[in-house]
Amino acid sequence: MISSNEKKFFDLLKGITYWELILFIPTIFIFNYLPLNNWWDIIINVVIFGLSITGLFAITAFLKSLFKIK
C-alpha cells in the first residue's frame, strides 16, 4: 500500500516530467533558430528562454485557478 508521502512524491515526478517535455520545445527553437555568434546573442537567448518559462508557468497557473473556481 502506498502512503500519502509516496503518492505526493510520484505526483511531483509526473509534474517534473511534463515540465521537462514542455520546456524542451522552446529550448530547441531558440538555440537552433537564433544565432550564437557572440556572448551578447547567448545572453539574449537565455533571457528569451527565461521569459518563455515564466509565461508558461503563469499561463498554467492561471488555467489551473480558472478551472478550480468552476
Secondary structure, 3 states (H helix, E strand, C coil): CCCHHHHHHHHHHHHHHHHHHHHHHHHHHHHHHCCCCCHHHHHHHHHHHHHHHHHHHHHHHHHHHHHHHC
